[in-house]
Amino acid sequence: MAQATYELRARQQTSLTPRLQQSVKLLQMSALEFTHEIQQALATNPFLEEVEDDGPALADAQQANEVDHGINAEALTSAPPMEELDSSGATATEIPAESVTELPELPDAQAEYSGDYPAARGTGDGESDVGQWARSVLDLRDHLSNELCSYRLAERDRMLAAYVIEGLDEDGYLRTDLDELAGEDAFDPPPEPEEWETALKLVQQLDVPGIAARNLAECLTLQLQALPQETENRELALHIVSSELERLGKHDFSGLGRSCQCSDDDLRAACALIRSLDPRPGLRYAKPDSSYIVPDVTVQKFNGQWIVTPNRSSMPRARLHRAYADLFRTARYSDRSPMAQELQEARWLIRNVEQRYSTIQRVAEAIVLRQQTFFEYGEIALRPLMLREIADELEIHESTVSRATSNKYMATPRGIFEFKHFFSRELNTDTGGSCSAAAVRALIKEMIDGEDGNSPLSDVDLAQKLGEQGVVVARRTVSKYRGQLKYPPAEMRREY
């Protein structure tokens, strides 16, 4: 019979303290995540308050260096005793009554306005938000539905057209089969295919040509058919779109000329007419998706030197609430552990925030020091750089550099760049030197932008030109870098 035994073993392991865990968490946050974290701490921790002025934040870290435990004797003698506090928790100092200015009575929110302002229109529960309709933008479906209201149609035909409108995607295409737009019980009797086709033709005529097309060829055909018949080379463009669109996509102009049996001038004019069309007509009604980047540091040149300045103004700043901290020291309660934990976390947060700013600034200064040629001459002068080099220079761990450069951005006179942009692997040259992969990509971009449109450079040609400048790279490497730059192959870049 098995017998249970107990055994004690001693072992050592490394674990992060809560303060160090918070420091690592704050360092790897982006500017948006960091702002949200500070705002949440300000809203939940009573010992934190937000700094409203724009003065230097030197006192914030000094406040956090106070004694974490125990009661300061000087604070006991200087702070007002608890008996001198009124029931609301305020001190005995009061504002004279004659210095208080009475505010005017505010108008009723539900009262109707006169003059140039419309009456408040409620939403059924007595509330109205002007911002919801003042900044509203009609999307594609709303715009087409409004256009449909101007037609006198039978209810069944209107419903069929409404189902077609609801089936459009953001590009303006109808990628769903007509018989699948509505359920089986939506119409009685079920609509015939001819009814769906009629509704589709109606929607295609509601707005700009090309809407509600089922493929690219139909979209371009609808736009060409909407042009005046006297448009030069309109019929040739229609033939290319309907029958030779694949060859046009491959830039096979010699094959197009043989298939269409037309002159080079007519073919060139027809291709230019097709290029003037909109392959995604629905995007003009797409809501703008604005995306803003908040830089963590700013780099500017003063007296011939590049200076790195942390961007503190765009992020909330927290400091210890002096009044609440003093009141806590003078409190005579037996159980102080919950509030003591809040005060401790407030001090940790302030110190870790300052450490985050300091680490990011040090890493940014080290990057700027090693990449000064980039700030002077641009992308082509970017040097190869690894995370380990910055870590060795600052005498910190490589993982700390990785966290300090992840989702961090630098505002420079040449634009806003992510910290990771300045780290690029090293490529050898035939002279024994080295260059960065980013510099090679910049050279490839410069060569493609300056090429002849009638005879674009192939990947082999680009590799040869790089070799002439001393950079030895394989053709497949050139193809990879060209793909990263979003450039198509040479046959796709050819202009007729």
PLY file of the C-alpha trace (Angstrom):
ply
format ascii 1.0
element vertex 496
property float x
property float y
property float z
element edge 495
property int vertex1
property int vertex2
end_header
0.00 0.00 0.00
1.39 3.35 -1.04
2.20 5.79 1.72
2.05 9.58 1.28
5.22 11.45 2.17
6.07 15.14 2.47
9.32 16.65 1.29
10.58 20.22 1.63
12.89 21.69 -1.00
14.57 25.10 -1.00
15.10 26.82 -4.33
15.91 30.29 -5.57
14.09 32.09 -8.36
14.10 35.58 -9.79
10.80 37.46 -9.77
9.86 41.04 -10.57
8.59 43.28 -7.82
5.24 45.05 -8.43
7.04 48.35 -8.95
9.38 46.85 -11.53
6.45 45.17 -13.28
4.71 48.52 -13.56
7.90 50.14 -14.87
8.26 47.51 -17.61
4.57 47.82 -18.49
4.72 51.61 -18.85
7.91 51.50 -20.91
6.53 49.18 -23.58
3.27 51.15 -23.96
2.61 53.38 -26.94
1.77 57.05 -26.41
-1.96 56.34 -26.69
-1.84 53.43 -24.25
0.32 55.44 -21.85
-2.12 58.35 -21.93
-5.03 56.01 -21.21
-3.14 54.39 -18.32
-2.34 57.75 -16.68
-5.90 59.00 -17.11
-7.25 55.84 -15.52
-4.84 56.20 -12.59
-5.89 59.82 -12.11
-9.54 58.76 -12.03
-9.12 55.90 -9.55
-6.27 56.90 -7.21
-7.21 59.68 -4.74
-3.56 60.54 -4.07
-2.95 61.62 -7.68
-3.90 64.88 -9.31
-3.32 66.19 -12.83
-0.92 69.06 -13.46
-2.78 71.74 -15.37
0.01 74.26 -15.93
2.84 73.95 -18.45
5.68 74.40 -15.98
8.55 71.96 -15.56
7.75 68.68 -13.89
10.75 68.70 -11.59
8.71 68.66 -8.39
6.72 65.59 -9.44
9.58 63.17 -8.88
10.68 64.98 -5.72
7.26 64.44 -4.18
7.55 60.73 -4.83
10.84 60.57 -2.87
9.10 61.13 0.44
9.13 58.50 3.18
6.96 55.57 2.12
6.19 54.29 5.61
5.65 55.89 8.98
4.58 59.40 9.92
6.74 62.46 9.32
7.15 64.40 12.58
7.39 67.73 10.80
4.18 67.02 8.90
2.42 66.26 12.21
3.33 69.64 13.66
2.62 71.64 10.50
-0.56 69.91 9.33
-3.90 71.04 10.84
-5.35 68.63 13.39
-8.38 66.60 12.53
-10.55 68.57 14.95
-10.11 71.75 12.87
-11.66 70.11 9.81
-15.32 70.66 9.17
-17.74 67.93 8.25
-17.00 68.31 4.51
-13.29 67.60 5.00
-12.13 71.15 4.15
-9.81 73.25 6.32
-10.97 76.12 8.50
-9.88 78.70 5.92
-12.99 80.00 4.19
-13.60 82.35 1.28
-15.28 85.63 2.22
-18.89 85.79 1.14
-18.47 89.14 -0.58
-15.76 87.73 -2.90
-18.08 85.08 -4.31
-19.75 86.03 -7.57
-23.12 84.50 -8.18
-23.41 82.77 -11.54
-26.32 83.67 -13.80
-29.12 81.15 -14.03
-28.61 78.77 -16.93
-31.44 78.36 -19.45
-33.45 75.19 -19.50
-31.83 72.55 -21.73
-35.22 71.62 -23.16
-36.35 75.18 -23.87
-36.77 76.13 -27.48
-34.31 78.63 -28.85
-35.29 81.71 -30.76
-33.49 83.60 -33.46
-31.15 81.79 -35.82
-31.01 78.55 -33.80
-33.47 75.71 -34.35
-35.53 74.29 -31.55
-33.96 71.42 -29.61
-35.10 68.19 -31.18
-35.16 65.31 -28.72
-34.53 61.67 -29.43
-37.59 60.46 -27.60
-36.05 60.48 -24.13
-35.67 64.25 -23.89
-32.01 64.35 -24.92
-30.44 65.85 -28.01
-26.79 65.73 -29.07
-26.04 68.31 -31.75
-22.66 66.72 -32.42
-24.29 63.53 -33.64
-25.86 65.22 -36.65
-23.61 68.27 -37.11
-20.64 66.10 -38.11
-22.57 63.24 -39.71
-21.46 62.08 -43.17
-23.71 60.18 -45.54
-22.24 56.91 -46.67
-22.83 55.24 -50.03
-26.01 53.41 -49.01
-27.57 56.52 -47.46
-26.79 58.57 -50.55
-28.29 55.98 -52.90
-31.37 55.60 -50.70
-31.95 59.34 -50.85
-31.61 59.24 -54.62
-34.09 56.36 -54.77
-36.71 58.47 -52.98
-36.92 60.79 -55.99
-38.31 57.97 -58.20
-42.00 57.12 -58.33
-41.96 53.33 -57.98
-44.24 50.58 -56.85
-43.60 49.31 -53.34
-42.29 45.97 -54.62
-39.85 47.61 -57.03
-38.66 50.01 -54.34
-37.99 47.11 -51.96
-36.03 45.22 -54.63
-33.85 48.27 -55.28
-33.36 48.73 -51.53
-32.09 45.16 -51.19
-29.62 45.79 -54.02
-28.36 48.94 -52.29
-27.88 47.10 -49.00
-25.85 44.42 -50.79
-23.16 46.87 -51.99
-19.72 46.86 -50.40
-17.64 49.93 -49.60
-16.10 49.93 -53.08
-19.56 50.18 -54.64
-19.58 46.62 -56.04
-22.38 44.06 -55.78
-20.49 40.87 -55.00
-23.56 38.88 -53.89
-25.78 36.99 -56.28
-29.10 38.68 -56.92
-31.18 35.73 -55.78
-29.33 35.72 -52.42
-29.97 39.36 -51.52
-33.32 38.70 -49.84
-34.69 35.78 -47.88
-37.24 33.37 -49.18
-40.08 35.00 -47.19
-39.18 38.61 -48.06
-41.45 38.72 -51.15
-44.67 36.96 -52.02
-44.50 35.75 -54.73
-40.69 35.44 -55.01
-39.19 37.88 -57.53
-38.24 36.67 -60.97
-34.67 37.10 -62.28
-35.96 39.79 -64.68
-37.23 41.81 -61.72
-33.84 41.65 -60.00
-32.11 42.74 -63.23
-34.49 45.68 -63.55
-33.81 46.74 -59.97
-30.06 46.42 -60.58
-30.22 48.61 -63.68
-32.15 51.20 -61.68
-29.52 51.31 -58.92
-26.73 51.56 -61.51
-28.35 54.75 -62.79
-28.91 56.39 -59.42
-25.54 58.04 -58.99
-22.09 58.13 -60.52
-21.56 55.47 -63.22
-19.94 52.26 -62.07
-21.99 51.80 -58.89
-23.52 48.32 -58.34
-21.20 46.64 -60.82
-20.53 42.95 -60.30
-16.90 42.97 -61.50
-14.23 45.38 -62.68
-15.06 44.96 -66.36
-18.70 45.87 -65.76
-17.70 48.84 -63.60
-15.44 50.29 -66.30
-18.00 49.51 -69.00
-20.71 51.44 -67.17
-18.42 54.45 -66.87
-17.48 54.32 -70.56
-21.11 53.98 -71.63
-21.97 57.08 -69.64
-19.51 59.16 -71.68
-20.80 61.06 -74.72
-20.82 58.97 -77.86
-18.56 61.45 -79.63
-15.78 60.77 -77.10
-12.64 59.86 -79.04
-11.67 56.14 -78.91
-14.68 55.33 -76.71
-15.62 52.22 -78.71
-12.04 50.94 -78.71
-11.85 51.39 -74.92
-15.13 49.47 -74.56
-13.72 46.59 -76.58
-10.53 46.48 -74.49
-12.45 46.55 -71.21
-14.90 43.85 -72.22
-12.50 41.47 -74.01
-8.84 42.37 -73.37
-8.79 43.53 -69.78
-6.34 40.82 -68.74
-3.83 41.86 -71.38
-4.23 45.47 -70.35
-3.47 44.50 -66.75
-0.27 42.79 -67.87
0.72 45.82 -69.98
0.87 43.61 -73.06
0.49 46.50 -75.49
1.92 44.63 -78.45
-0.67 41.88 -77.99
-3.41 44.49 -77.59
-2.39 46.15 -80.84
-2.56 42.85 -82.74
-5.88 41.86 -81.18
-7.62 45.21 -81.67
-6.02 45.86 -85.08
-5.61 49.57 -84.42
-2.84 52.11 -84.66
-0.45 52.82 -81.84
-1.86 56.33 -81.39
-5.44 55.07 -81.04
-4.37 52.34 -78.63
-2.42 54.83 -76.54
-5.42 57.18 -76.40
-7.82 54.36 -75.49
-5.54 53.16 -72.67
-5.29 56.73 -71.35
-9.09 56.95 -71.38
-9.38 53.72 -69.38
-6.79 54.92 -66.86
-8.91 58.03 -66.24
-11.81 55.88 -64.93
-12.46 55.11 -61.27
-12.17 51.39 -60.44
-13.69 51.95 -56.97
-16.46 54.52 -57.33
-17.94 53.78 -53.90
-14.89 55.01 -52.00
-15.76 58.63 -52.66
-18.55 58.22 -50.08
-16.40 56.37 -47.58
-16.08 58.06 -44.21
-12.62 59.52 -43.66
-10.51 57.38 -41.36
-8.18 59.89 -39.75
-5.21 58.42 -37.95
-2.90 60.62 -35.91
0.48 59.79 -34.43
1.63 61.40 -31.22
5.45 61.54 -31.26
7.25 60.61 -28.06
10.25 62.85 -28.74
11.07 65.77 -31.01
14.41 66.17 -32.78
15.54 69.65 -33.84
18.84 71.19 -34.83
20.23 74.00 -32.65
23.64 75.59 -33.25
24.73 72.70 -35.47
23.71 69.96 -33.01
20.69 67.69 -33.03
18.72 68.02 -29.77
16.19 65.47 -28.50
13.26 66.81 -26.45
10.63 64.56 -24.86
7.04 65.35 -25.77
5.37 65.86 -22.40
2.82 68.48 -23.40
0.51 66.10 -25.28
0.25 63.58 -22.42
-1.38 63.95 -19.00
0.95 64.68 -16.10
0.30 63.33 -12.62
1.64 64.37 -9.25
0.96 63.59 -5.62
-2.05 65.34 -4.11
-0.36 67.16 -1.23
-3.50 67.84 0.76
-4.70 64.23 0.69
-1.21 62.90 1.50
-0.93 65.18 4.55
-4.40 64.25 5.72
-3.52 60.59 5.47
-0.42 61.09 7.65
-2.46 62.79 10.36
-5.29 60.24 10.31
-5.81 58.24 13.50
-7.43 55.15 12.12
-6.45 51.63 13.08
-6.79 50.14 9.60
-4.70 52.23 7.19
-3.52 49.46 4.85
-5.93 50.07 1.91
-5.13 53.78 1.69
-1.44 53.11 2.32
-1.42 50.83 -0.70
-3.01 53.57 -2.82
-0.38 56.07 -1.68
2.40 53.60 -2.41
1.05 52.96 -5.92
0.82 56.70 -6.53
4.49 57.14 -5.63
5.47 54.19 -7.81
3.54 55.58 -10.76
5.19 58.99 -10.57
8.69 57.49 -10.36
8.06 55.01 -13.17
6.62 57.73 -15.42
9.76 59.79 -14.97
11.89 56.72 -15.58
9.94 56.02 -18.78
10.59 59.53 -20.10
14.27 59.27 -19.13
14.80 55.88 -20.81
13.06 56.89 -24.02
15.06 60.11 -24.22
18.36 58.31 -23.63
17.58 55.74 -26.33
16.50 58.49 -28.73
19.68 60.48 -28.11
21.79 57.38 -28.77
19.92 56.75 -32.04
20.31 60.36 -33.17
24.02 60.29 -32.33
24.59 57.24 -34.53
22.25 58.30 -37.34
23.27 61.94 -37.79
23.94 61.35 -41.48
20.28 60.41 -41.91
19.11 63.73 -40.49
21.55 65.58 -42.73
21.19 63.71 -46.04
18.08 61.54 -45.80
17.14 57.88 -46.17
20.04 57.00 -48.43
22.52 57.83 -45.64
20.93 55.57 -43.01
23.61 53.47 -41.30
23.23 49.87 -40.16
22.28 49.70 -36.50
21.35 46.92 -34.08
19.60 46.98 -30.73
22.64 45.50 -29.02
24.77 48.50 -29.97
22.41 50.90 -28.19
22.14 48.55 -25.21
25.92 48.32 -24.84
26.33 52.07 -25.12
23.68 52.85 -22.49
24.64 49.84 -20.33
21.11 48.50 -20.23
19.58 45.20 -21.33
18.70 44.67 -24.96
15.10 43.88 -24.01
14.84 47.33 -22.41
15.92 48.94 -25.68
13.37 46.82 -27.52
10.57 48.01 -25.22
11.77 51.62 -25.45
11.65 51.53 -29.27
8.43 49.57 -29.73
5.51 51.77 -30.88
7.53 54.92 -30.16
7.77 57.73 -32.70
10.23 60.53 -33.33
9.27 63.88 -34.91
12.11 65.14 -37.12
12.47 67.82 -39.80
12.19 64.99 -42.35
8.92 63.66 -40.94
7.69 61.37 -38.17
9.49 58.02 -37.96
9.14 55.04 -35.69
12.18 54.26 -33.58
12.43 50.85 -35.29
12.95 52.65 -38.60
16.49 53.57 -37.59
17.47 49.94 -36.98
18.49 48.15 -40.15
20.65 45.13 -40.79
24.10 45.40 -42.33
24.92 44.58 -45.96
28.47 44.19 -47.22
29.96 46.09 -50.15
32.65 45.05 -52.59
35.05 47.57 -51.06
34.92 45.88 -47.66
32.58 48.42 -46.12
28.95 48.07 -45.16
25.62 49.76 -45.73
22.13 49.37 -44.28
19.24 47.57 -45.90
17.21 50.80 -45.63
19.83 52.61 -47.71
19.61 49.89 -50.36
15.83 50.27 -50.46
16.28 54.02 -50.86
18.66 53.42 -53.79
16.17 51.06 -55.44
13.37 53.59 -55.00
15.51 56.33 -56.50
16.38 54.15 -59.51
12.77 53.13 -60.16
11.49 56.70 -59.81
14.04 57.90 -62.34
13.62 55.09 -64.90
12.22 55.42 -68.39
8.56 54.45 -68.42
8.87 52.79 -71.84
11.77 50.57 -70.74
11.57 50.00 -66.96
14.42 48.42 -65.06
14.10 44.74 -64.25
15.33 43.25 -60.99
18.48 42.06 -62.76
19.12 45.59 -64.03
18.60 47.00 -60.54
21.04 44.47 -59.07
23.64 45.40 -61.70
23.23 49.12 -61.04
23.62 48.51 -57.31
26.77 46.52 -58.05
28.15 49.47 -60.01
27.75 51.57 -56.86
29.57 48.97 -54.76
26.53 47.29 -53.21
26.49 43.56 -53.95
23.01 42.06 -53.56
21.30 39.12 -55.22
18.37 39.48 -57.62
15.98 37.85 -55.15
17.02 40.39 -52.53
16.22 43.19 -54.95
12.82 41.59 -55.62
12.13 41.43 -51.89
13.08 45.07 -51.31
11.07 46.17 -54.37
8.03 44.36 -52.95
8.50 46.11 -49.61
8.47 49.44 -51.46
5.13 48.45 -53.11
6.55 48.61 -56.65
5.22 46.11 -59.22
7.55 44.13 -61.53
9.07 45.78 -64.58
6.43 44.53 -67.03
3.70 46.01 -64.81
5.45 49.40 -64.69
5.79 49.72 -68.43
4.01 52.73 -69.95
2.73 52.59 -73.48
0 1
1 2
2 3
3 4
4 5
5 6
6 7
7 8
8 9
9 10
10 11
11 12
12 13
13 14
14 15
15 16
16 17
17 18
18 19
19 20
20 21
21 22
22 23
23 24
24 25
25 26
26 27
27 28
28 29
29 30
30 31
31 32
32 33
33 34
34 35
35 36
36 37
37 38
38 39
39 40
40 41
41 42
42 43
43 44
44 45
45 46
46 47
47 48
48 49
49 50
50 51
51 52
52 53
53 54
54 55
55 56
56 57
57 58
58 59
59 60
60 61
61 62
62 63
63 64
64 65
65 66
66 67
67 68
68 69
69 70
70 71
71 72
72 73
73 74
74 75
75 76
76 77
77 78
78 79
79 80
80 81
81 82
82 83
83 84
84 85
85 86
86 87
87 88
88 89
89 90
90 91
91 92
92 93
93 94
94 95
95 96
96 97
97 98
98 99
99 100
100 101
101 102
102 103
103 104
104 105
105 106
106 107
107 108
108 109
109 110
110 111
111 112
112 113
113 114
114 115
115 116
116 117
117 118
118 119
119 120
120 121
121 122
122 123
123 124
124 125
125 126
126 127
127 128
128 129
129 130
130 131
131 132
132 133
133 134
134 135
135 136
136 137
137 138
138 139
139 140
140 141
141 142
142 143
143 144
144 145
145 146
146 147
147 148
148 149
149 150
150 151
151 152
152 153
153 154
154 155
155 156
156 157
157 158
158 159
159 160
160 161
161 162
162 163
163 164
164 165
165 166
166 167
167 168
168 169
169 170
170 171
171 172
172 173
173 174
174 175
175 176
176 177
177 178
178 179
179 180
180 181
181 182
182 183
183 184
184 185
185 186
186 187
187 188
188 189
189 190
190 191
191 192
192 193
193 194
194 195
195 196
196 197
197 198
198 199
199 200
200 201
201 202
202 203
203 204
204 205
205 206
206 207
207 208
208 209
209 210
210 211
211 212
212 213
213 214
214 215
215 216
216 217
217 218
218 219
219 220
220 221
221 222
222 223
223 224
224 225
225 226
226 227
227 228
228 229
229 230
230 231
231 232
232 233
233 234
234 235
235 236
236 237
237 238
238 239
239 240
240 241
241 242
242 243
243 244
244 245
245 246
246 247
247 248
248 249
249 250
250 251
251 252
252 253
253 254
254 255
255 256
256 257
257 258
258 259
259 260
260 261
261 262
262 263
263 264
264 265
265 266
266 267
267 268
268 269
269 270
270 271
271 272
272 273
273 274
274 275
275 276
276 277
277 278
278 279
279 280
280 281
281 282
282 283
283 284
284 285
285 286
286 287
287 288
288 289
289 290
290 291
291 292
292 293
293 294
294 295
295 296
296 297
297 298
298 299
299 300
300 301
301 302
302 303
303 304
304 305
305 306
306 307
307 308
308 309
309 310
310 311
311 312
312 313
313 314
314 315
315 316
316 317
317 318
318 319
319 320
320 321
321 322
322 323
323 324
324 325
325 326
326 327
327 328
328 329
329 330
330 331
331 332
332 333
333 334
334 335
335 336
336 337
337 338
338 339
339 340
340 341
341 342
342 343
343 344
344 345
345 346
346 347
347 348
348 349
349 350
350 351
351 352
352 353
353 354
354 355
355 356
356 357
357 358
358 359
359 360
360 361
361 362
362 363
363 364
364 365
365 366
366 367
367 368
368 369
369 370
370 371
371 372
372 373
373 374
374 375
375 376
376 377
377 378
378 379
379 380
380 381
381 382
382 383
383 384
384 385
385 386
386 387
387 388
388 389
389 390
390 391
391 392
392 393
393 394
394 395
395 396
396 397
397 398
398 399
399 400
400 401
401 402
402 403
403 404
404 405
405 406
406 407
407 408
408 409
409 410
410 411
411 412
412 413
413 414
414 415
415 416
416 417
417 418
418 419
419 420
420 421
421 422
422 423
423 424
424 425
425 426
426 427
427 428
428 429
429 430
430 431
431 432
432 433
433 434
434 435
435 436
436 437
437 438
438 439
439 440
440 441
441 442
442 443
443 444
444 445
445 446
446 447
447 448
448 449
449 450
450 451
451 452
452 453
453 454
454 455
455 456
456 457
457 458
458 459
459 460
460 461
461 462
462 463
463 464
464 465
465 466
466 467
467 468
468 469
469 470
470 471
471 472
472 473
473 474
474 475
475 476
476 477
477 478
478 479
479 480
480 481
481 482
482 483
483 484
484 485
485 486
486 487
487 488
488 489
489 490
490 491
491 492
492 493
493 494
494 495
